């Protein structure tokens, strides 16, 4: 016989006490690599990219020429370039649109979504889980 499922309050308390590791749903990743990746994104996004240090993250947006927000990102720099994390349903269109403006810049955009996984950790046991 199966034991009854704990109520929601009990489940939340267990998460608060011990923590959780999960894979956030519906996230897409765009890699921007190349010698001009930082300077290219610096001219396209709403936050500074040139001074983004390896191992740090920053929030930025991408706007239309009229100033309407098309997408918001969490971006970070690693040893291979800059990664933009955004909603998976926006990822193909935003990647295509950004690619249109690369022109002569030494920057390549690629979809990292199939190759990488994003994990979320929270709670008291988050540090131990990492």
GUBAZA-609054 format. One record per residue (C-alpha): chain; residue number from 1; x, y, z; residue in one letter. Coordinates in steps of 0.5 Angstrom, whole numbers, padded with zeros to 4 digits. Layout:
N
A:NUM:X:Y:Z:a
...
//
This chain:
130
A:1:0000:0000:0000:x
A:2:0003:0007:-0002:x
A:3:0004:0012:0003:x
A:4:0000:0018:0002:x
A:5:0003:0024:-0001:x
A:6:0005:0030:0004:x
A:7:0001:0036:0004:x
A:8:0004:0042:0000:x
A:9:0006:0046:0007:x
A:10:0010:0039:0009:x
A:11:0013:0039:0002:x
A:12:0015:0046:0002:x
A:13:0018:0046:0009:x
A:14:0022:0040:0007:x
A:15:0025:0044:0002:x
A:16:0027:0049:0006:x
A:17:0030:0045:0011:x
A:18:0034:0041:0006:x
A:19:0034:0044:0000:x
A:20:0033:0043:-0007:x
A:21:0036:0041:-0014:x
A:22:0032:0042:-0020:x
A:23:0033:0043:-0028:x
A:24:0029:0050:-0029:x
A:25:0024:0048:-0035:x
A:26:0024:0052:-0041:x
A:27:0031:0055:-0042:x
A:28:0035:0056:-0048:x
A:29:0042:0058:-0048:x
A:30:0046:0062:-0054:x
A:31:0053:0062:-0054:x
A:32:0057:0068:-0057:x
A:33:0064:0066:-0059:x
A:34:0070:0070:-0062:x
A:35:0075:0076:-0061:x
A:36:0069:0081:-0062:x
A:37:0064:0077:-0058:x
A:38:0064:0082:-0052:x
A:39:0064:0088:-0056:x
A:40:0059:0086:-0061:x
A:41:0054:0084:-0055:x
A:42:0056:0091:-0052:x
A:43:0053:0095:-0058:x
A:44:0046:0090:-0058:x
A:45:0044:0089:-0051:x
A:46:0042:0094:-0045:x
A:47:0048:0092:-0040:x
A:48:0055:0093:-0041:x
A:49:0058:0087:-0043:x
A:50:0066:0089:-0045:x
A:51:0067:0089:-0037:x
A:52:0064:0082:-0036:x
A:53:0069:0078:-0032:x
A:54:0069:0071:-0033:x
A:55:0065:0067:-0027:x
A:56:0061:0073:-0026:x
A:57:0053:0074:-0029:x
A:58:0049:0080:-0031:x
A:59:0042:0081:-0033:x
A:60:0041:0085:-0040:x
A:61:0036:0086:-0045:x
A:62:0035:0086:-0052:x
A:63:0030:0091:-0055:x
A:64:0027:0093:-0062:x
A:65:0030:0100:-0065:x
A:66:0024:0103:-0062:x
A:67:0026:0101:-0055:x
A:68:0021:0095:-0054:x
A:69:0024:0090:-0050:x
A:70:0024:0083:-0054:x
A:71:0028:0079:-0049:x
A:72:0031:0079:-0043:x
A:73:0038:0075:-0041:x
A:74:0042:0072:-0036:x
A:75:0049:0073:-0039:x
A:76:0056:0070:-0036:x
A:77:0063:0070:-0039:x
A:78:0066:0063:-0039:x
A:79:0073:0061:-0042:x
A:80:0069:0060:-0049:x
A:81:0065:0066:-0050:x
A:82:0059:0069:-0047:x
A:83:0053:0065:-0046:x
A:84:0046:0068:-0046:x
A:85:0040:0065:-0042:x
A:86:0033:0066:-0044:x
A:87:0026:0063:-0045:x
A:88:0027:0057:-0049:x
A:89:0021:0060:-0054:x
A:90:0025:0066:-0055:x
A:91:0031:0063:-0056:x
A:92:0031:0061:-0064:x
A:93:0028:0068:-0066:x
A:94:0033:0072:-0062:x
A:95:0039:0068:-0064:x
A:96:0037:0069:-0071:x
A:97:0036:0077:-0070:x
A:98:0042:0078:-0067:x
A:99:0046:0074:-0072:x
A:100:0043:0079:-0077:x
A:101:0047:0084:-0074:x
A:102:0054:0081:-0073:x
A:103:0056:0083:-0080:x
A:104:0064:0084:-0080:x
A:105:0065:0083:-0073:x
A:106:0069:0076:-0071:x
A:107:0063:0073:-0067:x
A:108:0059:0067:-0068:x
A:109:0052:0065:-0065:x
A:110:0050:0058:-0063:x
A:111:0045:0054:-0060:x
A:112:0048:0051:-0053:x
A:113:0041:0048:-0051:x
A:114:0042:0041:-0053:x
A:115:0049:0040:-0050:x
A:116:0048:0044:-0044:x
A:117:0044:0043:-0038:x
A:118:0042:0049:-0033:x
A:119:0041:0047:-0025:x
A:120:0038:0051:-0020:x
A:121:0040:0050:-0013:x
A:122:0036:0053:-0007:x
A:123:0036:0052:0001:x
A:124:0040:0050:0007:x
A:125:0043:0044:0003:x
A:126:0045:0048:-0003:x
A:127:0052:0049:-0002:x
A:128:0053:0041:0000:x
A:129:0049:0039:-0007:x
A:130:0054:0043:-0011:x
//
